[in-house]
Amino acid sequence: MAVSKKKEVQALLHGIKPYVAVEGEDYMNPKQREHFRKVLLAWKAELLQEISRTVHTMQDETANHPDPNDRASQETDMSLELRNRERERKLIKKIEEAIGKIDADDYGYCENCGVEIGVQRLEARPTATLCIDCKTLDEIREKQMA
């Protein structure tokens, strides 16, 4: 009689398994803070590697195409790539701010109301600064302003 074991599939977050909280453990204890530090540092390293790859690719692919359509296409591609890298640069800044909050023992708490953001929310968005309730209210206000 074969017993099939159900394997729990855990999605890796930047190469790191999600944190599994133990019942009764303190929120944002040193083990949790270290986990999120590793996640944030791995994410930052991935982004920096991507930026570096883009710079090298752009340097290698810079060509003066005689055809105006080819030149326009290349410029459009480069512009899009640079816009993406700018977004990543801003994300790196948010990652560094989150690491600073870990260092200050302030990570994982809502900037508006001070409640716990929650481990699962931080796994989904390690740079989150608002709890789900405050974020929802923030998004409602944004829609009303638009």
PyMOL commands that place a pseudoatom at each C-alpha (Angstrom):
pseudoatom trace, name=CA, resn=MET, resi=1, chain=A, elem=C, hetatm=0, pos=[0.000, 0.000, 0.000]
pseudoatom trace, name=CA, resn=ALA, resi=2, chain=A, elem=C, hetatm=0, pos=[1.639, 3.179, -1.167]
pseudoatom trace, name=CA, resn=VAL, resi=3, chain=A, elem=C, hetatm=0, pos=[1.138, 6.268, 0.880]
pseudoatom trace, name=CA, resn=SER, resi=4, chain=A, elem=C, hetatm=0, pos=[1.403, 9.429, -1.169]
pseudoatom trace, name=CA, resn=LYS, resi=5, chain=A, elem=C, hetatm=0, pos=[2.824, 12.375, 0.672]
pseudoatom trace, name=CA, resn=LYS, resi=6, chain=A, elem=C, hetatm=0, pos=[1.450, 15.729, -0.268]
pseudoatom trace, name=CA, resn=LYS, resi=7, chain=A, elem=C, hetatm=0, pos=[4.426, 17.964, -0.866]
pseudoatom trace, name=CA, resn=GLU, resi=8, chain=A, elem=C, hetatm=0, pos=[3.933, 21.536, 0.159]
pseudoatom trace, name=CA, resn=VAL, resi=9, chain=A, elem=C, hetatm=0, pos=[5.091, 23.734, -2.664]
pseudoatom trace, name=CA, resn=GLN, resi=10, chain=A, elem=C, hetatm=0, pos=[6.525, 26.987, -1.415]
pseudoatom trace, name=CA, resn=ALA, resi=11, chain=A, elem=C, hetatm=0, pos=[7.260, 29.746, -3.842]
pseudoatom trace, name=CA, resn=LEU, resi=12, chain=A, elem=C, hetatm=0, pos=[10.739, 31.115, -3.405]
pseudoatom trace, name=CA, resn=LEU, resi=13, chain=A, elem=C, hetatm=0, pos=[10.999, 34.840, -2.868]
pseudoatom trace, name=CA, resn=HIS, resi=14, chain=A, elem=C, hetatm=0, pos=[14.229, 35.940, -4.513]
pseudoatom trace, name=CA, resn=GLY, resi=15, chain=A, elem=C, hetatm=0, pos=[15.660, 32.474, -3.928]
pseudoatom trace, name=CA, resn=ILE, resi=16, chain=A, elem=C, hetatm=0, pos=[14.599, 32.333, -0.273]
pseudoatom trace, name=CA, resn=LYS, resi=17, chain=A, elem=C, hetatm=0, pos=[11.812, 30.185, 1.171]
pseudoatom trace, name=CA, resn=PRO, resi=18, chain=A, elem=C, hetatm=0, pos=[8.952, 32.092, 2.804]
pseudoatom trace, name=CA, resn=TYR, resi=19, chain=A, elem=C, hetatm=0, pos=[9.118, 32.501, 6.556]
pseudoatom trace, name=CA, resn=VAL, resi=20, chain=A, elem=C, hetatm=0, pos=[6.888, 30.101, 8.446]
pseudoatom trace, name=CA, resn=ALA, resi=21, chain=A, elem=C, hetatm=0, pos=[5.828, 31.678, 11.710]
pseudoatom trace, name=CA, resn=VAL, resi=22, chain=A, elem=C, hetatm=0, pos=[5.689, 29.437, 14.756]
pseudoatom trace, name=CA, resn=GLU, resi=23, chain=A, elem=C, hetatm=0, pos=[2.576, 29.753, 16.880]
pseudoatom trace, name=CA, resn=GLY, resi=24, chain=A, elem=C, hetatm=0, pos=[3.166, 31.999, 19.848]
pseudoatom trace, name=CA, resn=GLU, resi=25, chain=A, elem=C, hetatm=0, pos=[6.391, 33.588, 18.612]
pseudoatom trace, name=CA, resn=ASP, resi=26, chain=A, elem=C, hetatm=0, pos=[6.850, 37.334, 18.944]
pseudoatom trace, name=CA, resn=TYR, resi=27, chain=A, elem=C, hetatm=0, pos=[6.204, 39.466, 15.883]
pseudoatom trace, name=CA, resn=MET, resi=28, chain=A, elem=C, hetatm=0, pos=[9.371, 40.771, 14.217]
pseudoatom trace, name=CA, resn=ASN, resi=29, chain=A, elem=C, hetatm=0, pos=[11.668, 38.766, 16.430]
pseudoatom trace, name=CA, resn=PRO, resi=30, chain=A, elem=C, hetatm=0, pos=[15.345, 38.574, 15.428]
pseudoatom trace, name=CA, resn=LYS, resi=31, chain=A, elem=C, hetatm=0, pos=[14.727, 35.470, 13.295]
pseudoatom trace, name=CA, resn=GLN, resi=32, chain=A, elem=C, hetatm=0, pos=[11.988, 37.215, 11.293]
pseudoatom trace, name=CA, resn=ARG, resi=33, chain=A, elem=C, hetatm=0, pos=[14.023, 40.388, 10.901]
pseudoatom trace, name=CA, resn=GLU, resi=34, chain=A, elem=C, hetatm=0, pos=[16.998, 38.368, 9.640]
pseudoatom trace, name=CA, resn=HIS, resi=35, chain=A, elem=C, hetatm=0, pos=[14.753, 36.524, 7.163]
pseudoatom trace, name=CA, resn=PHE, resi=36, chain=A, elem=C, hetatm=0, pos=[13.435, 39.758, 5.693]
pseudoatom trace, name=CA, resn=ARG, resi=37, chain=A, elem=C, hetatm=0, pos=[16.941, 41.258, 5.622]
pseudoatom trace, name=CA, resn=LYS, resi=38, chain=A, elem=C, hetatm=0, pos=[18.049, 38.274, 3.498]
pseudoatom trace, name=CA, resn=VAL, resi=39, chain=A, elem=C, hetatm=0, pos=[15.025, 38.655, 1.196]
pseudoatom trace, name=CA, resn=LEU, resi=40, chain=A, elem=C, hetatm=0, pos=[15.616, 42.378, 0.737]
pseudoatom trace, name=CA, resn=LEU, resi=41, chain=A, elem=C, hetatm=0, pos=[19.360, 41.970, 0.147]
pseudoatom trace, name=CA, resn=ALA, resi=42, chain=A, elem=C, hetatm=0, pos=[18.764, 39.184, -2.397]
pseudoatom trace, name=CA, resn=TRP, resi=43, chain=A, elem=C, hetatm=0, pos=[16.177, 41.316, -4.183]
pseudoatom trace, name=CA, resn=LYS, resi=44, chain=A, elem=C, hetatm=0, pos=[18.541, 44.293, -4.237]
pseudoatom trace, name=CA, resn=ALA, resi=45, chain=A, elem=C, hetatm=0, pos=[21.350, 42.114, -5.626]
pseudoatom trace, name=CA, resn=GLU, resi=46, chain=A, elem=C, hetatm=0, pos=[19.035, 40.865, -8.409]
pseudoatom trace, name=CA, resn=LEU, resi=47, chain=A, elem=C, hetatm=0, pos=[18.078, 44.425, -9.340]
pseudoatom trace, name=CA, resn=LEU, resi=48, chain=A, elem=C, hetatm=0, pos=[21.686, 45.633, -9.327]
pseudoatom trace, name=CA, resn=GLN, resi=49, chain=A, elem=C, hetatm=0, pos=[22.688, 42.701, -11.500]
pseudoatom trace, name=CA, resn=GLU, resi=50, chain=A, elem=C, hetatm=0, pos=[19.890, 43.531, -13.949]
pseudoatom trace, name=CA, resn=ILE, resi=51, chain=A, elem=C, hetatm=0, pos=[20.946, 47.181, -14.068]
pseudoatom trace, name=CA, resn=SER, resi=52, chain=A, elem=C, hetatm=0, pos=[24.539, 46.177, -14.707]
pseudoatom trace, name=CA, resn=ARG, resi=53, chain=A, elem=C, hetatm=0, pos=[23.465, 43.781, -17.458]
pseudoatom trace, name=CA, resn=THR, resi=54, chain=A, elem=C, hetatm=0, pos=[21.420, 46.529, -19.096]
pseudoatom trace, name=CA, resn=VAL, resi=55, chain=A, elem=C, hetatm=0, pos=[24.316, 48.984, -19.044]
pseudoatom trace, name=CA, resn=HIS, resi=56, chain=A, elem=C, hetatm=0, pos=[26.649, 46.449, -20.654]
pseudoatom trace, name=CA, resn=THR, resi=57, chain=A, elem=C, hetatm=0, pos=[24.029, 45.465, -23.240]
pseudoatom trace, name=CA, resn=MET, resi=58, chain=A, elem=C, hetatm=0, pos=[23.351, 49.097, -24.143]
pseudoatom trace, name=CA, resn=GLN, resi=59, chain=A, elem=C, hetatm=0, pos=[27.072, 49.761, -24.522]
pseudoatom trace, name=CA, resn=ASP, resi=60, chain=A, elem=C, hetatm=0, pos=[27.508, 46.694, -26.719]
pseudoatom trace, name=CA, resn=GLU, resi=61, chain=A, elem=C, hetatm=0, pos=[24.425, 47.318, -28.857]
pseudoatom trace, name=CA, resn=THR, resi=62, chain=A, elem=C, hetatm=0, pos=[24.953, 51.008, -29.506]
pseudoatom trace, name=CA, resn=ALA, resi=63, chain=A, elem=C, hetatm=0, pos=[25.122, 51.163, -33.261]
pseudoatom trace, name=CA, resn=ASN, resi=64, chain=A, elem=C, hetatm=0, pos=[24.548, 53.919, -35.725]
pseudoatom trace, name=CA, resn=HIS, resi=65, chain=A, elem=C, hetatm=0, pos=[21.963, 52.368, -38.007]
pseudoatom trace, name=CA, resn=PRO, resi=66, chain=A, elem=C, hetatm=0, pos=[21.793, 54.037, -41.421]
pseudoatom trace, name=CA, resn=ASP, resi=67, chain=A, elem=C, hetatm=0, pos=[18.071, 53.329, -41.680]
pseudoatom trace, name=CA, resn=PRO, resi=68, chain=A, elem=C, hetatm=0, pos=[16.002, 55.955, -39.774]
pseudoatom trace, name=CA, resn=ASN, resi=69, chain=A, elem=C, hetatm=0, pos=[13.407, 53.327, -38.837]
pseudoatom trace, name=CA, resn=ASP, resi=70, chain=A, elem=C, hetatm=0, pos=[16.070, 51.099, -37.293]
pseudoatom trace, name=CA, resn=ARG, resi=71, chain=A, elem=C, hetatm=0, pos=[17.511, 54.043, -35.376]
pseudoatom trace, name=CA, resn=ALA, resi=72, chain=A, elem=C, hetatm=0, pos=[14.056, 55.039, -34.123]
pseudoatom trace, name=CA, resn=SER, resi=73, chain=A, elem=C, hetatm=0, pos=[13.332, 51.482, -33.048]
pseudoatom trace, name=CA, resn=GLN, resi=74, chain=A, elem=C, hetatm=0, pos=[16.663, 51.272, -31.194]
pseudoatom trace, name=CA, resn=GLU, resi=75, chain=A, elem=C, hetatm=0, pos=[16.046, 54.610, -29.468]
pseudoatom trace, name=CA, resn=THR, resi=76, chain=A, elem=C, hetatm=0, pos=[12.560, 53.507, -28.420]
pseudoatom trace, name=CA, resn=ASP, resi=77, chain=A, elem=C, hetatm=0, pos=[13.927, 50.246, -27.021]
pseudoatom trace, name=CA, resn=MET, resi=78, chain=A, elem=C, hetatm=0, pos=[16.649, 52.099, -25.114]
pseudoatom trace, name=CA, resn=SER, resi=79, chain=A, elem=C, hetatm=0, pos=[14.180, 54.629, -23.768]
pseudoatom trace, name=CA, resn=LEU, resi=80, chain=A, elem=C, hetatm=0, pos=[11.897, 51.866, -22.507]
pseudoatom trace, name=CA, resn=GLU, resi=81, chain=A, elem=C, hetatm=0, pos=[14.834, 50.037, -20.959]
pseudoatom trace, name=CA, resn=LEU, resi=82, chain=A, elem=C, hetatm=0, pos=[16.038, 53.204, -19.217]
pseudoatom trace, name=CA, resn=ARG, resi=83, chain=A, elem=C, hetatm=0, pos=[12.544, 53.856, -17.876]
pseudoatom trace, name=CA, resn=ASN, resi=84, chain=A, elem=C, hetatm=0, pos=[12.460, 50.341, -16.433]
pseudoatom trace, name=CA, resn=ARG, resi=85, chain=A, elem=C, hetatm=0, pos=[15.873, 50.816, -14.837]
pseudoatom trace, name=CA, resn=GLU, resi=86, chain=A, elem=C, hetatm=0, pos=[14.708, 54.104, -13.297]
pseudoatom trace, name=CA, resn=ARG, resi=87, chain=A, elem=C, hetatm=0, pos=[11.790, 52.258, -11.689]
pseudoatom trace, name=CA, resn=GLU, resi=88, chain=A, elem=C, hetatm=0, pos=[14.230, 49.662, -10.402]
pseudoatom trace, name=CA, resn=ARG, resi=89, chain=A, elem=C, hetatm=0, pos=[16.490, 52.398, -9.025]
pseudoatom trace, name=CA, resn=LYS, resi=90, chain=A, elem=C, hetatm=0, pos=[13.533, 53.767, -7.052]
pseudoatom trace, name=CA, resn=LEU, resi=91, chain=A, elem=C, hetatm=0, pos=[12.738, 50.263, -5.833]
pseudoatom trace, name=CA, resn=ILE, resi=92, chain=A, elem=C, hetatm=0, pos=[16.336, 49.842, -4.659]
pseudoatom trace, name=CA, resn=LYS, resi=93, chain=A, elem=C, hetatm=0, pos=[15.899, 53.024, -2.621]
pseudoatom trace, name=CA, resn=LYS, resi=94, chain=A, elem=C, hetatm=0, pos=[12.756, 51.549, -1.011]
pseudoatom trace, name=CA, resn=ILE, resi=95, chain=A, elem=C, hetatm=0, pos=[14.641, 48.323, -0.300]
pseudoatom trace, name=CA, resn=GLU, resi=96, chain=A, elem=C, hetatm=0, pos=[17.437, 50.289, 1.383]
pseudoatom trace, name=CA, resn=GLU, resi=97, chain=A, elem=C, hetatm=0, pos=[14.854, 52.173, 3.462]
pseudoatom trace, name=CA, resn=ALA, resi=98, chain=A, elem=C, hetatm=0, pos=[13.297, 48.859, 4.533]
pseudoatom trace, name=CA, resn=ILE, resi=99, chain=A, elem=C, hetatm=0, pos=[16.720, 47.518, 5.540]
pseudoatom trace, name=CA, resn=GLY, resi=100, chain=A, elem=C, hetatm=0, pos=[17.238, 50.722, 7.539]
pseudoatom trace, name=CA, resn=LYS, resi=101, chain=A, elem=C, hetatm=0, pos=[13.944, 50.062, 9.322]
pseudoatom trace, name=CA, resn=ILE, resi=102, chain=A, elem=C, hetatm=0, pos=[15.120, 46.541, 10.155]
pseudoatom trace, name=CA, resn=ASP, resi=103, chain=A, elem=C, hetatm=0, pos=[18.307, 48.022, 11.631]
pseudoatom trace, name=CA, resn=ALA, resi=104, chain=A, elem=C, hetatm=0, pos=[16.200, 50.464, 13.683]
pseudoatom trace, name=CA, resn=ASP, resi=105, chain=A, elem=C, hetatm=0, pos=[13.815, 47.679, 14.858]
pseudoatom trace, name=CA, resn=ASP, resi=106, chain=A, elem=C, hetatm=0, pos=[10.996, 49.569, 13.140]
pseudoatom trace, name=CA, resn=TYR, resi=107, chain=A, elem=C, hetatm=0, pos=[10.358, 47.140, 10.263]
pseudoatom trace, name=CA, resn=GLY, resi=108, chain=A, elem=C, hetatm=0, pos=[6.973, 45.487, 9.866]
pseudoatom trace, name=CA, resn=TYR, resi=109, chain=A, elem=C, hetatm=0, pos=[4.848, 48.171, 11.492]
pseudoatom trace, name=CA, resn=CYS, resi=110, chain=A, elem=C, hetatm=0, pos=[2.414, 50.479, 9.685]
pseudoatom trace, name=CA, resn=GLU, resi=111, chain=A, elem=C, hetatm=0, pos=[3.671, 54.042, 9.230]
pseudoatom trace, name=CA, resn=ASN, resi=112, chain=A, elem=C, hetatm=0, pos=[0.131, 55.407, 9.672]
pseudoatom trace, name=CA, resn=CYS, resi=113, chain=A, elem=C, hetatm=0, pos=[-1.383, 53.524, 12.570]
pseudoatom trace, name=CA, resn=GLY, resi=114, chain=A, elem=C, hetatm=0, pos=[1.531, 51.558, 14.040]
pseudoatom trace, name=CA, resn=VAL, resi=115, chain=A, elem=C, hetatm=0, pos=[-0.078, 48.111, 13.886]
pseudoatom trace, name=CA, resn=GLU, resi=116, chain=A, elem=C, hetatm=0, pos=[1.707, 45.007, 12.633]
pseudoatom trace, name=CA, resn=ILE, resi=117, chain=A, elem=C, hetatm=0, pos=[1.758, 44.783, 8.843]
pseudoatom trace, name=CA, resn=GLY, resi=118, chain=A, elem=C, hetatm=0, pos=[1.892, 40.994, 9.009]
pseudoatom trace, name=CA, resn=VAL, resi=119, chain=A, elem=C, hetatm=0, pos=[4.408, 38.408, 7.878]
pseudoatom trace, name=CA, resn=GLN, resi=120, chain=A, elem=C, hetatm=0, pos=[2.311, 37.229, 4.927]
pseudoatom trace, name=CA, resn=ARG, resi=121, chain=A, elem=C, hetatm=0, pos=[1.889, 40.759, 3.582]
pseudoatom trace, name=CA, resn=LEU, resi=122, chain=A, elem=C, hetatm=0, pos=[5.614, 41.382, 3.975]
pseudoatom trace, name=CA, resn=GLU, resi=123, chain=A, elem=C, hetatm=0, pos=[6.350, 38.134, 2.137]
pseudoatom trace, name=CA, resn=ALA, resi=124, chain=A, elem=C, hetatm=0, pos=[4.220, 39.416, -0.738]
pseudoatom trace, name=CA, resn=ARG, resi=125, chain=A, elem=C, hetatm=0, pos=[5.640, 42.954, -0.586]
pseudoatom trace, name=CA, resn=PRO, resi=126, chain=A, elem=C, hetatm=0, pos=[8.797, 43.192, 1.569]
pseudoatom trace, name=CA, resn=THR, resi=127, chain=A, elem=C, hetatm=0, pos=[8.925, 46.975, 1.120]
pseudoatom trace, name=CA, resn=ALA, resi=128, chain=A, elem=C, hetatm=0, pos=[5.369, 47.499, 2.411]
pseudoatom trace, name=CA, resn=THR, resi=129, chain=A, elem=C, hetatm=0, pos=[5.082, 50.383, 4.848]
pseudoatom trace, name=CA, resn=LEU, resi=130, chain=A, elem=C, hetatm=0, pos=[1.329, 50.320, 5.433]
pseudoatom trace, name=CA, resn=CYS, resi=131, chain=A, elem=C, hetatm=0, pos=[-0.945, 47.664, 6.888]
pseudoatom trace, name=CA, resn=ILE, resi=132, chain=A, elem=C, hetatm=0, pos=[-3.599, 46.327, 4.543]
pseudoatom trace, name=CA, resn=ASP, resi=133, chain=A, elem=C, hetatm=0, pos=[-6.326, 48.530, 6.049]
pseudoatom trace, name=CA, resn=CYS, resi=134, chain=A, elem=C, hetatm=0, pos=[-4.343, 51.768, 5.702]
pseudoatom trace, name=CA, resn=LYS, resi=135, chain=A, elem=C, hetatm=0, pos=[-3.217, 50.787, 2.195]
pseudoatom trace, name=CA, resn=THR, resi=136, chain=A, elem=C, hetatm=0, pos=[-6.822, 50.125, 1.179]
pseudoatom trace, name=CA, resn=LEU, resi=137, chain=A, elem=C, hetatm=0, pos=[-7.918, 53.521, 2.521]
pseudoatom trace, name=CA, resn=ASP, resi=138, chain=A, elem=C, hetatm=0, pos=[-4.966, 55.149, 0.749]
pseudoatom trace, name=CA, resn=GLU, resi=139, chain=A, elem=C, hetatm=0, pos=[-6.003, 53.588, -2.564]
pseudoatom trace, name=CA, resn=ILE, resi=140, chain=A, elem=C, hetatm=0, pos=[-9.631, 54.680, -2.078]
pseudoatom trace, name=CA, resn=ARG, resi=141, chain=A, elem=C, hetatm=0, pos=[-8.441, 58.271, -1.501]
pseudoatom trace, name=CA, resn=GLU, resi=142, chain=A, elem=C, hetatm=0, pos=[-6.290, 58.089, -4.652]
pseudoatom trace, name=CA, resn=LYS, resi=143, chain=A, elem=C, hetatm=0, pos=[-9.281, 56.985, -6.720]
pseudoatom trace, name=CA, resn=GLN, resi=144, chain=A, elem=C, hetatm=0, pos=[-11.401, 59.811, -5.317]
pseudoatom trace, name=CA, resn=MET, resi=145, chain=A, elem=C, hetatm=0, pos=[-8.747, 62.379, -6.196]
pseudoatom trace, name=CA, resn=ALA, resi=146, chain=A, elem=C, hetatm=0, pos=[-8.449, 61.146, -9.791]
for i in range(1, 146): cmd.bond("trace and resi %d" % i, "trace and resi %d" % (i + 1))
show_as sticks, trace
zoom trace
